[in-house]
């Protein structure tokens, strides 16, 4: 995988939901990974490195707008490019 374009710096707070103010489209052009307490997670919807939390979907439950209900997990968060 040869990327000829420079990758943007990963922000402190990022969300995969396009309606969020923390959504950055340029980041999702590349494959990123999230580690919580040293374990890589593949179900992260939103993260904040400085506050030490990630949000993941809580099962198949949806809110009244059809968005997944999110559960907050706390710990040491690391974001990286794969």
N, CA, C and O atoms as a Maestro MAE file, in Angstrom:
{
 s_m_m2io_version
 :::
 2.0.0
}

f_m_ct {
 s_m_title
 :::
 protein
 m_atom[328] {
  # First column is atom index #
  i_m_mmod_type
  r_m_x_coord
  r_m_y_coord
  r_m_z_coord
  i_m_residue_number
  s_m_chain_name
  s_m_pdb_residue_name
  s_m_pdb_atom_name
  i_m_atomic_number
  :::
  1 25 0.847 -1.164 0.000 1 A "UNK " " N  " 7
  2 3 0.000 0.000 0.000 1 A "UNK " " CA " 6
  3 2 0.900 1.237 0.000 1 A "UNK " " C  " 6
  4 15 1.487 1.579 1.027 1 A "UNK " " O  " 8
  5 25 1.006 1.893 -1.126 2 A "UNK " " N  " 7
  6 3 1.861 3.067 -1.262 2 A "UNK " " CA " 6
  7 2 1.018 4.316 -1.326 2 A "UNK " " C  " 6
  8 15 0.379 4.591 -2.341 2 A "UNK " " O  " 8
  9 25 1.013 5.074 -0.245 3 A "UNK " " N  " 7
  10 3 0.288 6.338 -0.206 3 A "UNK " " CA " 6
  11 2 1.212 7.440 -0.689 3 A "UNK " " C  " 6
  12 15 2.272 7.669 -0.105 3 A "UNK " " O  " 8
  13 25 0.814 8.122 -1.752 4 A "UNK " " N  " 7
  14 3 1.616 9.222 -2.249 4 A "UNK " " CA " 6
  15 2 1.210 10.529 -1.594 4 A "UNK " " C  " 6
  16 15 1.961 11.503 -1.648 4 A "UNK " " O  " 8
  17 25 0.044 10.571 -0.981 5 A "UNK " " N  " 7
  18 3 -0.405 11.777 -0.303 5 A "UNK " " CA " 6
  19 2 -0.019 11.715 1.164 5 A "UNK " " C  " 6
  20 15 0.069 10.637 1.751 5 A "UNK " " O  " 8
  21 25 0.209 12.879 1.747 6 A "UNK " " N  " 7
  22 3 0.539 12.934 3.172 6 A "UNK " " CA " 6
  23 2 -0.722 12.694 3.990 6 A "UNK " " C  " 6
  24 15 -1.800 13.178 3.648 6 A "UNK " " O  " 8
  25 25 -0.577 11.958 5.049 7 A "UNK " " N  " 7
  26 3 -1.709 11.685 5.935 7 A "UNK " " CA " 6
  27 2 -1.887 12.854 6.894 7 A "UNK " " C  " 6
  28 15 -0.905 13.363 7.434 7 A "UNK " " O  " 8
  29 25 -3.124 13.287 7.114 8 A "UNK " " N  " 7
  30 3 -3.340 14.361 8.093 8 A "UNK " " CA " 6
  31 2 -3.113 13.835 9.511 8 A "UNK " " C  " 6
  32 15 -3.270 12.644 9.778 8 A "UNK " " O  " 8
  33 25 -2.742 14.741 10.409 9 A "UNK " " N  " 7
  34 3 -2.560 14.359 11.814 9 A "UNK " " CA " 6
  35 2 -3.888 13.910 12.390 9 A "UNK " " C  " 6
  36 15 -4.936 14.475 12.077 9 A "UNK " " O  " 8
  37 25 -3.836 12.889 13.235 10 A "UNK " " N  " 7
  38 3 -5.052 12.411 13.887 10 A "UNK " " CA " 6
  39 2 -5.454 13.391 14.983 10 A "UNK " " C  " 6
  40 15 -4.621 13.774 15.804 10 A "UNK " " O  " 8
  41 25 -6.725 13.803 15.005 11 A "UNK " " N  " 7
  42 3 -7.163 14.758 16.022 11 A "UNK " " CA " 6
  43 2 -7.328 14.099 17.386 11 A "UNK " " C  " 6
  44 15 -7.339 12.874 17.507 11 A "UNK " " O  " 8
  45 25 -7.455 14.933 18.402 12 A "UNK " " N  " 7
  46 3 -7.657 14.462 19.767 12 A "UNK " " CA " 6
  47 2 -9.041 13.845 19.934 12 A "UNK " " C  " 6
  48 15 -9.206 12.906 20.713 12 A "UNK " " O  " 8
  49 25 -10.034 14.355 19.219 13 A "UNK " " N  " 7
  50 3 -11.423 13.910 19.328 13 A "UNK " " CA " 6
  51 2 -11.934 13.675 17.913 13 A "UNK " " C  " 6
  52 15 -11.876 14.579 17.079 13 A "UNK " " O  " 8
  53 25 -12.436 12.469 17.629 14 A "UNK " " N  " 7
  54 3 -12.894 12.120 16.289 14 A "UNK " " CA " 6
  55 2 -14.133 11.254 16.376 14 A "UNK " " C  " 6
  56 15 -14.257 10.418 17.271 14 A "UNK " " O  " 8
  57 25 -15.060 11.460 15.429 15 A "UNK " " N  " 7
  58 3 -16.295 10.689 15.362 15 A "UNK " " CA " 6
  59 2 -16.491 10.161 13.950 15 A "UNK " " C  " 6
  60 15 -16.072 10.802 12.987 15 A "UNK " " O  " 8
  61 25 -17.123 8.997 13.814 16 A "UNK " " N  " 7
  62 3 -17.418 8.439 12.499 16 A "UNK " " CA " 6
  63 2 -18.768 8.906 11.966 16 A "UNK " " C  " 6
  64 15 -19.091 8.660 10.803 16 A "UNK " " O  " 8
  65 25 -19.557 9.572 12.796 17 A "UNK " " N  " 7
  66 3 -20.880 10.052 12.397 17 A "UNK " " CA " 6
  67 2 -20.736 11.369 11.633 17 A "UNK " " C  " 6
  68 15 -20.233 12.343 12.192 17 A "UNK " " O  " 8
  69 25 -21.166 11.424 10.368 18 A "UNK " " N  " 7
  70 3 -21.024 12.652 9.582 18 A "UNK " " CA " 6
  71 2 -21.800 13.843 10.146 18 A "UNK " " C  " 6
  72 15 -21.494 14.984 9.800 18 A "UNK " " O  " 8
  73 25 -22.782 13.610 10.991 19 A "UNK " " N  " 7
  74 3 -23.541 14.716 11.587 19 A "UNK " " CA " 6
  75 2 -22.845 15.326 12.796 19 A "UNK " " C  " 6
  76 15 -23.274 16.368 13.292 19 A "UNK " " O  " 8
  77 25 -21.786 14.701 13.274 20 A "UNK " " N  " 7
  78 3 -21.059 15.197 14.443 20 A "UNK " " CA " 6
  79 2 -20.121 16.331 14.045 20 A "UNK " " C  " 6
  80 15 -19.621 16.368 12.920 20 A "UNK " " O  " 8
  81 25 -19.887 17.251 14.969 21 A "UNK " " N  " 7
  82 3 -18.942 18.331 14.680 21 A "UNK " " CA " 6
  83 2 -17.503 17.836 14.765 21 A "UNK " " C  " 6
  84 15 -16.588 18.566 14.382 21 A "UNK " " O  " 8
  85 25 -17.275 16.627 15.251 22 A "UNK " " N  " 7
  86 3 -15.943 16.046 15.351 22 A "UNK " " CA " 6
  87 2 -15.625 15.106 14.186 22 A "UNK " " C  " 6
  88 15 -14.629 14.385 14.232 22 A "UNK " " O  " 8
  89 25 -16.450 15.105 13.155 23 A "UNK " " N  " 7
  90 3 -16.239 14.281 11.965 23 A "UNK " " CA " 6
  91 2 -15.283 15.011 11.025 23 A "UNK " " C  " 6
  92 15 -15.499 16.179 10.701 23 A "UNK " " O  " 8
  93 25 -14.223 14.320 10.584 24 A "UNK " " N  " 7
  94 3 -13.262 14.885 9.638 24 A "UNK " " CA " 6
  95 2 -13.147 13.907 8.472 24 A "UNK " " C  " 6
  96 15 -12.578 12.825 8.618 24 A "UNK " " O  " 8
  97 25 -13.683 14.285 7.324 25 A "UNK " " N  " 7
  98 3 -13.748 13.374 6.187 25 A "UNK " " CA " 6
  99 2 -12.370 12.958 5.680 25 A "UNK " " C  " 6
  100 15 -12.187 11.815 5.262 25 A "UNK " " O  " 8
  101 25 -11.402 13.870 5.713 26 A "UNK " " N  " 7
  102 3 -10.063 13.568 5.189 26 A "UNK " " CA " 6
  103 2 -9.390 12.440 5.969 26 A "UNK " " C  " 6
  104 15 -8.579 11.708 5.403 26 A "UNK " " O  " 8
  105 25 -9.701 12.287 7.230 27 A "UNK " " N  " 7
  106 3 -9.111 11.225 8.048 27 A "UNK " " CA " 6
  107 2 -9.580 9.856 7.569 27 A "UNK " " C  " 6
  108 15 -8.802 8.902 7.562 27 A "UNK " " O  " 8
  109 25 -10.843 9.750 7.169 28 A "UNK " " N  " 7
  110 3 -11.417 8.450 6.824 28 A "UNK " " CA " 6
  111 2 -11.055 7.982 5.420 28 A "UNK " " C  " 6
  112 15 -11.490 6.913 4.993 28 A "UNK " " O  " 8
  113 25 -10.265 8.770 4.701 29 A "UNK " " N  " 7
  114 3 -9.732 8.299 3.423 29 A "UNK " " CA " 6
  115 2 -8.618 7.290 3.654 29 A "UNK " " C  " 6
  116 15 -8.231 6.568 2.735 29 A "UNK " " O  " 8
  117 25 -8.105 7.237 4.870 30 A "UNK " " N  " 7
  118 3 -7.040 6.311 5.262 30 A "UNK " " CA " 6
  119 2 -7.593 5.342 6.303 30 A "UNK " " C  " 6
  120 15 -8.597 5.623 6.958 30 A "UNK " " O  " 8
  121 25 -6.931 4.213 6.445 31 A "UNK " " N  " 7
  122 3 -7.346 3.203 7.421 31 A "UNK " " CA " 6
  123 2 -6.735 3.548 8.771 31 A "UNK " " C  " 6
  124 15 -5.513 3.607 8.903 31 A "UNK " " O  " 8
  125 25 -7.586 3.780 9.783 32 A "UNK " " N  " 7
  126 3 -7.092 4.108 11.115 32 A "UNK " " CA " 6
  127 2 -7.469 3.008 12.096 32 A "UNK " " C  " 6
  128 15 -8.399 2.238 11.856 32 A "UNK " " O  " 8
  129 25 -6.742 2.942 13.194 33 A "UNK " " N  " 7
  130 3 -7.017 1.965 14.240 33 A "UNK " " CA " 6
  131 2 -7.070 2.656 15.587 33 A "UNK " " C  " 6
  132 15 -6.490 3.726 15.771 33 A "UNK " " O  " 8
  133 25 -7.774 2.035 16.533 34 A "UNK " " N  " 7
  134 3 -7.909 2.564 17.887 34 A "UNK " " CA " 6
  135 2 -7.551 1.461 18.877 34 A "UNK " " C  " 6
  136 15 -8.027 0.331 18.765 34 A "UNK " " O  " 8
  137 25 -6.704 1.804 19.849 35 A "UNK " " N  " 7
  138 3 -6.389 0.882 20.935 35 A "UNK " " CA " 6
  139 2 -6.935 1.471 22.223 35 A "UNK " " C  " 6
  140 15 -6.749 2.655 22.502 35 A "UNK " " O  " 8
  141 25 -7.609 0.641 23.006 36 A "UNK " " N  " 7
  142 3 -8.094 1.017 24.321 36 A "UNK " " CA " 6
  143 2 -7.445 0.075 25.327 36 A "UNK " " C  " 6
  144 15 -7.666 -1.136 25.287 36 A "UNK " " O  " 8
  145 25 -6.650 0.629 26.219 37 A "UNK " " N  " 7
  146 3 -5.910 -0.154 27.216 37 A "UNK " " CA " 6
  147 2 -5.048 -1.236 26.572 37 A "UNK " " C  " 6
  148 15 -4.963 -2.349 27.090 37 A "UNK " " O  " 8
  149 25 -4.410 -0.917 25.445 38 A "UNK " " N  " 7
  150 3 -3.507 -1.843 24.774 38 A "UNK " " CA " 6
  151 2 -4.171 -2.853 23.866 38 A "UNK " " C  " 6
  152 15 -3.472 -3.620 23.204 38 A "UNK " " O  " 8
  153 25 -5.498 -2.888 23.805 39 A "UNK " " N  " 7
  154 3 -6.218 -3.845 22.965 39 A "UNK " " CA " 6
  155 2 -6.878 -3.096 21.809 39 A "UNK " " C  " 6
  156 15 -7.585 -2.110 22.018 39 A "UNK " " O  " 8
  157 25 -6.640 -3.573 20.590 40 A "UNK " " N  " 7
  158 3 -7.220 -2.908 19.423 40 A "UNK " " CA " 6
  159 2 -8.720 -3.186 19.353 40 A "UNK " " C  " 6
  160 15 -9.167 -4.322 19.512 40 A "UNK " " O  " 8
  161 25 -9.487 -2.116 19.109 41 A "UNK " " N  " 7
  162 3 -10.952 -2.222 19.014 41 A "UNK " " CA " 6
  163 2 -11.362 -1.870 17.589 41 A "UNK " " C  " 6
  164 15 -10.802 -0.964 16.973 41 A "UNK " " O  " 8
  165 25 -12.345 -2.598 17.079 42 A "UNK " " N  " 7
  166 3 -12.813 -2.384 15.718 42 A "UNK " " CA " 6
  167 2 -14.226 -1.814 15.678 42 A "UNK " " C  " 6
  168 15 -14.768 -1.593 14.596 42 A "UNK " " O  " 8
  169 25 -14.835 -1.569 16.851 43 A "UNK " " N  " 7
  170 3 -16.222 -1.118 16.915 43 A "UNK " " CA " 6
  171 2 -16.368 0.298 17.469 43 A "UNK " " C  " 6
  172 15 -17.442 0.658 17.951 43 A "UNK " " O  " 8
  173 25 -15.311 1.107 17.409 44 A "UNK " " N  " 7
  174 3 -15.322 2.444 17.996 44 A "UNK " " CA " 6
  175 2 -16.074 3.419 17.092 44 A "UNK " " C  " 6
  176 15 -15.786 3.518 15.899 44 A "UNK " " O  " 8
  177 25 -17.040 4.138 17.668 45 A "UNK " " N  " 7
  178 3 -17.804 5.149 16.941 45 A "UNK " " CA " 6
  179 2 -17.214 6.544 17.140 45 A "UNK " " C  " 6
  180 15 -17.299 7.387 16.246 45 A "UNK " " O  " 8
  181 25 -16.616 6.794 18.310 46 A "UNK " " N  " 7
  182 3 -16.070 8.104 18.639 46 A "UNK " " CA " 6
  183 2 -15.007 7.912 19.712 46 A "UNK " " C  " 6
  184 15 -15.105 7.002 20.535 46 A "UNK " " O  " 8
  185 25 -13.978 8.783 19.701 47 A "UNK " " N  " 7
  186 3 -12.961 8.688 20.734 47 A "UNK " " CA " 6
  187 2 -12.461 10.065 21.125 47 A "UNK " " C  " 6
  188 15 -12.615 11.029 20.376 47 A "UNK " " O  " 8
  189 25 -11.858 10.150 22.313 48 A "UNK " " N  " 7
  190 3 -11.177 11.347 22.789 48 A "UNK " " CA " 6
  191 2 -9.929 10.885 23.533 48 A "UNK " " C  " 6
  192 15 -10.024 10.225 24.568 48 A "UNK " " O  " 8
  193 25 -8.767 11.235 23.004 49 A "UNK " " N  " 7
  194 3 -7.511 10.781 23.590 49 A "UNK " " CA " 6
  195 2 -7.231 11.486 24.911 49 A "UNK " " C  " 6
  196 15 -6.860 10.837 25.889 49 A "UNK " " O  " 8
  197 25 -7.404 12.814 24.955 50 A "UNK " " N  " 7
  198 3 -7.050 13.571 26.161 50 A "UNK " " CA " 6
  199 2 -7.940 13.229 27.356 50 A "UNK " " C  " 6
  200 15 -7.472 13.240 28.494 50 A "UNK " " O  " 8
  201 25 -9.212 12.927 27.113 51 A "UNK " " N  " 7
  202 3 -10.120 12.575 28.206 51 A "UNK " " CA " 6
  203 2 -10.126 11.079 28.494 51 A "UNK " " C  " 6
  204 15 -10.639 10.660 29.532 51 A "UNK " " O  " 8
  205 25 -9.566 10.260 27.596 52 A "UNK " " N  " 7
  206 3 -9.409 8.831 27.836 52 A "UNK " " CA " 6
  207 2 -10.693 8.022 27.737 52 A "UNK " " C  " 6
  208 15 -10.989 7.235 28.636 52 A "UNK " " O  " 8
  209 25 -11.467 8.198 26.660 53 A "UNK " " N  " 7
  210 3 -12.677 7.408 26.483 53 A "UNK " " CA " 6
  211 2 -12.930 7.116 25.011 53 A "UNK " " C  " 6
  212 15 -12.459 7.831 24.126 53 A "UNK " " O  " 8
  213 25 -13.683 6.048 24.771 54 A "UNK " " N  " 7
  214 3 -14.197 5.713 23.444 54 A "UNK " " CA " 6
  215 2 -15.682 5.421 23.594 54 A "UNK " " C  " 6
  216 15 -16.145 5.039 24.668 54 A "UNK " " O  " 8
  217 25 -16.417 5.604 22.513 55 A "UNK " " N  " 7
  218 3 -17.837 5.253 22.512 55 A "UNK " " CA " 6
  219 2 -18.054 4.143 21.501 55 A "UNK " " C  " 6
  220 15 -17.604 4.218 20.358 55 A "UNK " " O  " 8
  221 25 -18.757 3.106 21.951 56 A "UNK " " N  " 7
  222 3 -19.062 1.955 21.106 56 A "UNK " " CA " 6
  223 2 -20.570 1.719 21.133 56 A "UNK " " C  " 6
  224 15 -21.253 2.120 22.076 56 A "UNK " " O  " 8
  225 25 -21.080 1.069 20.098 57 A "UNK " " N  " 7
  226 3 -22.507 0.765 20.033 57 A "UNK " " CA " 6
  227 2 -22.876 -0.231 21.121 57 A "UNK " " C  " 6
  228 15 -22.154 -1.198 21.365 57 A "UNK " " O  " 8
  229 25 -24.008 0.016 21.772 58 A "UNK " " N  " 7
  230 3 -24.504 -0.853 22.843 58 A "UNK " " CA " 6
  231 2 -25.475 -1.860 22.249 58 A "UNK " " C  " 6
  232 15 -26.688 -1.653 22.289 58 A "UNK " " O  " 8
  233 25 -24.960 -2.932 21.706 59 A "UNK " " N  " 7
  234 3 -25.801 -3.966 21.107 59 A "UNK " " CA " 6
  235 2 -26.482 -3.466 19.842 59 A "UNK " " C  " 6
  236 15 -25.900 -2.704 19.069 59 A "UNK " " O  " 8
  237 25 -27.713 -3.899 19.641 60 A "UNK " " N  " 7
  238 3 -28.468 -3.505 18.456 60 A "UNK " " CA " 6
  239 2 -29.489 -2.416 18.755 60 A "UNK " " C  " 6
  240 15 -30.324 -2.095 17.909 60 A "UNK " " O  " 8
  241 25 -29.426 -1.850 19.951 61 A "UNK " " N  " 7
  242 3 -30.393 -0.833 20.364 61 A "UNK " " CA " 6
  243 2 -30.214 0.450 19.557 61 A "UNK " " C  " 6
  244 15 -29.091 0.878 19.292 61 A "UNK " " O  " 8
  245 25 -31.329 1.054 19.171 62 A "UNK " " N  " 7
  246 3 -31.329 2.301 18.412 62 A "UNK " " CA " 6
  247 2 -32.119 3.358 19.161 62 A "UNK " " C  " 6
  248 15 -33.045 3.038 19.907 62 A "UNK " " O  " 8
  249 25 -31.752 4.625 18.962 63 A "UNK " " N  " 7
  250 3 -32.546 5.694 19.549 63 A "UNK " " CA " 6
  251 2 -33.710 6.015 18.609 63 A "UNK " " C  " 6
  252 15 -33.875 5.357 17.583 63 A "UNK " " O  " 8
  253 25 -34.499 7.002 18.946 64 A "UNK " " N  " 7
  254 3 -35.693 7.285 18.151 64 A "UNK " " CA " 6
  255 2 -35.380 7.876 16.780 64 A "UNK " " C  " 6
  256 15 -36.264 7.950 15.928 64 A "UNK " " O  " 8
  257 25 -34.155 8.292 16.557 65 A "UNK " " N  " 7
  258 3 -33.737 8.800 15.247 65 A "UNK " " CA " 6
  259 2 -33.073 7.719 14.393 65 A "UNK " " C  " 6
  260 15 -32.652 7.984 13.267 65 A "UNK " " O  " 8
  261 25 -32.981 6.508 14.931 66 A "UNK " " N  " 7
  262 3 -32.384 5.394 14.201 66 A "UNK " " CA " 6
  263 2 -30.877 5.277 14.354 66 A "UNK " " C  " 6
  264 15 -30.250 4.463 13.675 66 A "UNK " " O  " 8
  265 25 -30.283 6.078 15.234 67 A "UNK " " N  " 7
  266 3 -28.846 6.021 15.486 67 A "UNK " " CA " 6
  267 2 -28.587 5.004 16.603 67 A "UNK " " C  " 6
  268 15 -29.419 4.848 17.498 67 A "UNK " " O  " 8
  269 25 -27.450 4.316 16.561 68 A "UNK " " N  " 7
  270 3 -27.164 3.344 17.626 68 A "UNK " " CA " 6
  271 2 -26.950 4.031 18.969 68 A "UNK " " C  " 6
  272 15 -26.385 5.123 19.031 68 A "UNK " " O  " 8
  273 25 -27.403 3.390 20.041 69 A "UNK " " N  " 7
  274 3 -27.116 3.885 21.379 69 A "UNK " " CA " 6
  275 2 -25.649 3.601 21.676 69 A "UNK " " C  " 6
  276 15 -25.148 2.514 21.390 69 A "UNK " " O  " 8
  277 25 -24.970 4.581 22.249 70 A "UNK " " N  " 7
  278 3 -23.545 4.452 22.484 70 A "UNK " " CA " 6
  279 2 -23.239 4.288 23.959 70 A "UNK " " C  " 6
  280 15 -23.890 4.884 24.818 70 A "UNK " " O  " 8
  281 25 -22.229 3.463 24.241 71 A "UNK " " N  " 7
  282 3 -21.772 3.206 25.587 71 A "UNK " " CA " 6
  283 2 -20.327 3.728 25.676 71 A "UNK " " C  " 6
  284 15 -19.529 3.497 24.768 71 A "UNK " " O  " 8
  285 25 -19.995 4.423 26.761 72 A "UNK " " N  " 7
  286 3 -18.664 4.995 26.935 72 A "UNK " " CA " 6
  287 2 -17.778 4.049 27.737 72 A "UNK " " C  " 6
  288 15 -18.151 3.585 28.815 72 A "UNK " " O  " 8
  289 25 -16.597 3.774 27.188 73 A "UNK " " N  " 7
  290 3 -15.592 2.956 27.862 73 A "UNK " " CA " 6
  291 2 -14.388 3.844 28.143 73 A "UNK " " C  " 6
  292 15 -13.962 4.599 27.269 73 A "UNK " " O  " 8
  293 25 -13.832 3.765 29.351 74 A "UNK " " N  " 7
  294 3 -12.722 4.630 29.732 74 A "UNK " " CA " 6
  295 2 -11.425 3.847 29.855 74 A "UNK " " C  " 6
  296 15 -11.416 2.662 30.188 74 A "UNK " " O  " 8
  297 25 -10.322 4.550 29.574 75 A "UNK " " N  " 7
  298 3 -9.004 3.945 29.677 75 A "UNK " " CA " 6
  299 2 -8.005 4.739 28.866 75 A "UNK " " C  " 6
  300 15 -8.258 5.891 28.515 75 A "UNK " " O  " 8
  301 25 -6.873 4.130 28.566 76 A "UNK " " N  " 7
  302 3 -5.838 4.759 27.764 76 A "UNK " " CA " 6
  303 2 -6.163 4.549 26.288 76 A "UNK " " C  " 6
  304 15 -6.264 3.413 25.823 76 A "UNK " " O  " 8
  305 25 -6.326 5.654 25.554 77 A "UNK " " N  " 7
  306 3 -6.720 5.591 24.143 77 A "UNK " " CA " 6
  307 2 -5.544 5.966 23.261 77 A "UNK " " C  " 6
  308 15 -4.865 6.962 23.511 77 A "UNK " " O  " 8
  309 25 -5.302 5.165 22.223 78 A "UNK " " N  " 7
  310 3 -4.281 5.445 21.236 78 A "UNK " " CA " 6
  311 2 -4.911 5.335 19.852 78 A "UNK " " C  " 6
  312 15 -5.591 4.356 19.547 78 A "UNK " " O  " 8
  313 25 -4.681 6.346 19.021 79 A "UNK " " N  " 7
  314 3 -5.147 6.319 17.632 79 A "UNK " " CA " 6
  315 2 -3.925 6.238 16.723 79 A "UNK " " C  " 6
  316 15 -2.906 6.877 16.986 79 A "UNK " " O  " 8
  317 25 -4.033 5.445 15.646 80 A "UNK " " N  " 7
  318 3 -2.887 5.256 14.757 80 A "UNK " " CA " 6
  319 2 -3.372 4.926 13.350 80 A "UNK " " C  " 6
  320 15 -4.504 4.484 13.156 80 A "UNK " " O  " 8
  321 25 -2.506 5.146 12.385 81 A "UNK " " N  " 7
  322 3 -2.764 4.729 10.997 81 A "UNK " " CA " 6
  323 2 -2.261 3.311 10.812 81 A "UNK " " C  " 6
  324 15 -1.199 2.951 11.321 81 A "UNK " " O  " 8
  325 25 -3.015 2.510 10.091 82 A "UNK " " N  " 7
  326 3 -2.582 1.143 9.804 82 A "UNK " " CA " 6
  327 2 -1.751 1.126 8.552 82 A "UNK " " C  " 6
  328 15 -1.286 0.066 8.134 82 A "UNK " " O  " 8
  :::
 }
 m_bond[327] {
  # First column is bond index #
  i_m_from
  i_m_to
  i_m_order
  :::
  1 1 2 1
  2 2 3 1
  3 3 4 2
  4 3 5 1
  5 5 6 1
  6 6 7 1
  7 7 8 2
  8 7 9 1
  9 9 10 1
  10 10 11 1
  11 11 12 2
  12 11 13 1
  13 13 14 1
  14 14 15 1
  15 15 16 2
  16 15 17 1
  17 17 18 1
  18 18 19 1
  19 19 20 2
  20 19 21 1
  21 21 22 1
  22 22 23 1
  23 23 24 2
  24 23 25 1
  25 25 26 1
  26 26 27 1
  27 27 28 2
  28 27 29 1
  29 29 30 1
  30 30 31 1
  31 31 32 2
  32 31 33 1
  33 33 34 1
  34 34 35 1
  35 35 36 2
  36 35 37 1
  37 37 38 1
  38 38 39 1
  39 39 40 2
  40 39 41 1
  41 41 42 1
  42 42 43 1
  43 43 44 2
  44 43 45 1
  45 45 46 1
  46 46 47 1
  47 47 48 2
  48 47 49 1
  49 49 50 1
  50 50 51 1
  51 51 52 2
  52 51 53 1
  53 53 54 1
  54 54 55 1
  55 55 56 2
  56 55 57 1
  57 57 58 1
  58 58 59 1
  59 59 60 2
  60 59 61 1
  61 61 62 1
  62 62 63 1
  63 63 64 2
  64 63 65 1
  65 65 66 1
  66 66 67 1
  67 67 68 2
  68 67 69 1
  69 69 70 1
  70 70 71 1
  71 71 72 2
  72 71 73 1
  73 73 74 1
  74 74 75 1
  75 75 76 2
  76 75 77 1
  77 77 78 1
  78 78 79 1
  79 79 80 2
  80 79 81 1
  81 81 82 1
  82 82 83 1
  83 83 84 2
  84 83 85 1
  85 85 86 1
  86 86 87 1
  87 87 88 2
  88 87 89 1
  89 89 90 1
  90 90 91 1
  91 91 92 2
  92 91 93 1
  93 93 94 1
  94 94 95 1
  95 95 96 2
  96 95 97 1
  97 97 98 1
  98 98 99 1
  99 99 100 2
  100 99 101 1
  101 101 102 1
  102 102 103 1
  103 103 104 2
  104 103 105 1
  105 105 106 1
  106 106 107 1
  107 107 108 2
  108 107 109 1
  109 109 110 1
  110 110 111 1
  111 111 112 2
  112 111 113 1
  113 113 114 1
  114 114 115 1
  115 115 116 2
  116 115 117 1
  117 117 118 1
  118 118 119 1
  119 119 120 2
  120 119 121 1
  121 121 122 1
  122 122 123 1
  123 123 124 2
  124 123 125 1
  125 125 126 1
  126 126 127 1
  127 127 128 2
  128 127 129 1
  129 129 130 1
  130 130 131 1
  131 131 132 2
  132 131 133 1
  133 133 134 1
  134 134 135 1
  135 135 136 2
  136 135 137 1
  137 137 138 1
  138 138 139 1
  139 139 140 2
  140 139 141 1
  141 141 142 1
  142 142 143 1
  143 143 144 2
  144 143 145 1
  145 145 146 1
  146 146 147 1
  147 147 148 2
  148 147 149 1
  149 149 150 1
  150 150 151 1
  151 151 152 2
  152 151 153 1
  153 153 154 1
  154 154 155 1
  155 155 156 2
  156 155 157 1
  157 157 158 1
  158 158 159 1
  159 159 160 2
  160 159 161 1
  161 161 162 1
  162 162 163 1
  163 163 164 2
  164 163 165 1
  165 165 166 1
  166 166 167 1
  167 167 168 2
  168 167 169 1
  169 169 170 1
  170 170 171 1
  171 171 172 2
  172 171 173 1
  173 173 174 1
  174 174 175 1
  175 175 176 2
  176 175 177 1
  177 177 178 1
  178 178 179 1
  179 179 180 2
  180 179 181 1
  181 181 182 1
  182 182 183 1
  183 183 184 2
  184 183 185 1
  185 185 186 1
  186 186 187 1
  187 187 188 2
  188 187 189 1
  189 189 190 1
  190 190 191 1
  191 191 192 2
  192 191 193 1
  193 193 194 1
  194 194 195 1
  195 195 196 2
  196 195 197 1
  197 197 198 1
  198 198 199 1
  199 199 200 2
  200 199 201 1
  201 201 202 1
  202 202 203 1
  203 203 204 2
  204 203 205 1
  205 205 206 1
  206 206 207 1
  207 207 208 2
  208 207 209 1
  209 209 210 1
  210 210 211 1
  211 211 212 2
  212 211 213 1
  213 213 214 1
  214 214 215 1
  215 215 216 2
  216 215 217 1
  217 217 218 1
  218 218 219 1
  219 219 220 2
  220 219 221 1
  221 221 222 1
  222 222 223 1
  223 223 224 2
  224 223 225 1
  225 225 226 1
  226 226 227 1
  227 227 228 2
  228 227 229 1
  229 229 230 1
  230 230 231 1
  231 231 232 2
  232 231 233 1
  233 233 234 1
  234 234 235 1
  235 235 236 2
  236 235 237 1
  237 237 238 1
  238 238 239 1
  239 239 240 2
  240 239 241 1
  241 241 242 1
  242 242 243 1
  243 243 244 2
  244 243 245 1
  245 245 246 1
  246 246 247 1
  247 247 248 2
  248 247 249 1
  249 249 250 1
  250 250 251 1
  251 251 252 2
  252 251 253 1
  253 253 254 1
  254 254 255 1
  255 255 256 2
  256 255 257 1
  257 257 258 1
  258 258 259 1
  259 259 260 2
  260 259 261 1
  261 261 262 1
  262 262 263 1
  263 263 264 2
  264 263 265 1
  265 265 266 1
  266 266 267 1
  267 267 268 2
  268 267 269 1
  269 269 270 1
  270 270 271 1
  271 271 272 2
  272 271 273 1
  273 273 274 1
  274 274 275 1
  275 275 276 2
  276 275 277 1
  277 277 278 1
  278 278 279 1
  279 279 280 2
  280 279 281 1
  281 281 282 1
  282 282 283 1
  283 283 284 2
  284 283 285 1
  285 285 286 1
  286 286 287 1
  287 287 288 2
  288 287 289 1
  289 289 290 1
  290 290 291 1
  291 291 292 2
  292 291 293 1
  293 293 294 1
  294 294 295 1
  295 295 296 2
  296 295 297 1
  297 297 298 1
  298 298 299 1
  299 299 300 2
  300 299 301 1
  301 301 302 1
  302 302 303 1
  303 303 304 2
  304 303 305 1
  305 305 306 1
  306 306 307 1
  307 307 308 2
  308 307 309 1
  309 309 310 1
  310 310 311 1
  311 311 312 2
  312 311 313 1
  313 313 314 1
  314 314 315 1
  315 315 316 2
  316 315 317 1
  317 317 318 1
  318 318 319 1
  319 319 320 2
  320 319 321 1
  321 321 322 1
  322 322 323 1
  323 323 324 2
  324 323 325 1
  325 325 326 1
  326 326 327 1
  327 327 328 2
  :::
 }
}
